[in-house]
């Protein structure tokens, strides 16, 4: 195991521990799956759900998988075999994630700061019905512009 991977694992475990103790954690957004609601490099604040509060459709939730946190929007909830299943999807993703269970959910996003450090108003990231295909097209265009700027040194 590389030292970088070990560091990430330790940090992830500390984050899970803090959330389980009721603390809010700050995480830097790593990718573009939630574009334009959450841009890469943004700081997101995740707090645990209160025991009596249940995740609701439209919430941006943080859940766990082997490689760490996933922060995506909750798009549907269904019950099967006496267990609730939660389906998430990034605002810029082509498909939904595999269903998760409540024990995988560690919290919800309560605040977002853009990469420049300015607070993003909640109405900018709490869009309950994102236009997935438009978001992907916008991201492709923006990525191409940045690529061209790098190539031409602009």
C-alpha positions as semicolon CSV with decimal commas, in nm:
position;residue;x (nm);y (nm);z (nm)
1;X;0,000;0,000;0,000
2;X;0,141;0,340;-0,095
3;X;0,184;0,609;0,169
4;X;-0,063;0,834;-0,017
5;X;-0,329;0,563;-0,016
6;X;-0,261;0,494;0,353
7;X;-0,298;0,866;0,431
8;X;-0,628;0,880;0,243
9;X;-0,755;0,572;0,428
10;X;-0,662;0,722;0,766
11;X;-0,827;1,055;0,677
12;X;-1,139;0,875;0,557
13;X;-1,162;0,681;0,884
14;X;-1,119;1,002;1,086
15;X;-1,399;1,161;0,880
16;X;-1,631;0,866;0,945
17;X;-1,548;0,878;1,315
18;X;-1,621;1,251;1,338
19;X;-1,953;1,210;1,157
20;X;-2,051;0,922;1,385
21;X;-1,985;1,154;1,681
22;X;-2,223;1,413;1,537
23;X;-1,956;1,648;1,402
24;X;-1,964;1,828;1,068
25;X;-1,674;1,751;0,835
26;X;-1,528;1,951;0,548
27;X;-1,436;1,767;0,231
28;X;-1,280;1,899;-0,089
29;X;-1,484;1,794;-0,394
30;X;-1,259;1,578;-0,606
31;X;-1,444;1,544;-0,935
32;X;-1,711;1,689;-1,158
33;X;-1,994;1,442;-1,100
34;X;-2,205;1,708;-0,924
35;X;-2,134;1,986;-1,177
36;X;-2,269;2,260;-1,185
37;X;-2,412;2,230;-0,831
38;X;-2,072;2,148;-0,683
39;X;-1,759;2,221;-0,884
40;X;-1,430;2,034;-0,851
41;X;-1,220;2,198;-0,580
42;X;-1,521;2,322;-0,384
43;X;-1,534;2,264;-0,010
44;X;-1,844;2,080;0,101
45;X;-1,966;2,058;0,457
46;X;-2,126;1,726;0,551
47;X;-2,317;1,681;0,873
48;X;-2,477;1,363;1,000
49;X;-2,852;1,322;0,985
50;X;-3,025;1,366;1,317
51;X;-3,152;1,026;1,442
52;X;-3,517;1,116;1,379
53;X;-3,448;1,270;1,036
54;X;-3,457;1,054;0,727
55;X;-3,288;1,131;0,395
56;X;-3,527;1,291;0,147
57;X;-3,536;1,296;-0,231
58;X;-3,328;1,589;-0,354
59;X;-3,086;1,590;-0,059
60;X;-2,720;1,579;-0,152
61;X;-2,593;1,295;0,063
62;X;-2,255;1,151;0,147
63;X;-2,230;0,775;0,154
64;X;-1,950;0,527;0,189
65;X;-1,792;0,273;-0,035
66;X;-1,456;0,099;-0,015
67;X;-1,269;0,385;-0,181
68;X;-1,418;0,660;0,038
69;X;-1,703;0,905;0,029
70;X;-1,945;0,956;-0,257
71;X;-2,141;1,280;-0,258
72;X;-2,442;1,261;-0,492
73;X;-2,806;1,369;-0,497
74;X;-3,069;1,130;-0,363
75;X;-3,305;1,066;-0,655
76;X;-3,530;0,789;-0,529
77;X;-3,614;0,570;-0,232
78;X;-3,784;0,233;-0,247
79;X;-3,848;-0,064;-0,021
80;X;-3,765;-0,422;-0,109
81;X;-3,765;-0,726;0,118
82;X;-3,842;-0,515;0,426
83;X;-3,544;-0,283;0,366
84;X;-3,526;0,072;0,232
85;X;-3,296;0,135;-0,062
86;X;-3,162;0,474;-0,164
87;X;-3,061;0,561;-0,519
88;X;-2,825;0,851;-0,588
89;X;-2,693;1,018;-0,898
90;X;-2,443;1,292;-0,967
91;X;-2,595;1,598;-1,133
92;X;-2,361;1,546;-1,428
93;X;-2,370;1,165;-1,443
94;X;-2,522;0,960;-1,723
95;X;-2,666;0,696;-1,490
96;X;-2,780;0,636;-1,136
97;X;-2,555;0,473;-0,878
98;X;-2,630;0,126;-0,747
99;X;-2,881;0,136;-0,460
100;X;-2,742;0,178;-0,109
101;X;-2,887;0,115;0,235
102;X;-2,921;0,351;0,530
103;X;-2,610;0,210;0,700
104;X;-2,398;0,342;0,409
105;X;-2,528;0,699;0,442
106;X;-2,301;0,910;0,663
107;X;-2,457;1,253;0,623
108;X;-2,587;1,528;0,401
109;X;-2,432;1,836;0,244
110;X;-2,534;2,147;0,438
111;X;-2,298;2,406;0,290
112;X;-2,083;2,453;-0,019
113;X;-1,795;2,695;-0,077
114;X;-1,677;2,738;-0,435
115;X;-1,307;2,688;-0,520
116;X;-1,248;3,059;-0,458
117;X;-1,378;3,024;-0,100
118;X;-1,711;3,204;-0,145
119;X;-2,024;3,049;0,007
120;X;-2,259;2,912;-0,259
121;X;-2,623;3,002;-0,182
122;X;-2,828;2,687;-0,104
123;X;-3,066;2,751;-0,394
124;X;-2,770;2,706;-0,632
125;X;-2,700;2,349;-0,520
126;X;-3,038;2,232;-0,392
127;X;-3,191;2,184;-0,739
128;X;-3,412;1,879;-0,693
129;X;-3,449;1,811;-1,068
130;X;-3,116;1,865;-1,244
131;X;-3,095;1,850;-1,623
132;X;-2,835;1,572;-1,649
133;X;-2,771;1,585;-2,023
134;X;-2,742;1,967;-2,028
135;X;-2,498;1,951;-1,734
136;X;-2,281;1,695;-1,917
137;X;-2,281;1,907;-2,235
138;X;-2,185;2,220;-2,040
139;X;-1,902;2,034;-1,866
140;X;-1,771;1,898;-2,198
141;X;-1,768;2,247;-2,350
142;X;-1,594;2,399;-2,047
143;X;-1,338;2,116;-2,043
144;X;-1,262;2,172;-2,411
145;X;-1,214;2,545;-2,354
146;X;-0,967;2,478;-2,070
147;X;-0,786;2,221;-2,284
148;X;-0,754;2,471;-2,571
149;X;-0,627;2,739;-2,332
150;X;-0,356;2,500;-2,208
151;X;-0,255;2,401;-2,561
152;X;-0,229;2,762;-2,677
153;X;-0,088;2,894;-2,350
154;X;-0,374;3,133;-2,283
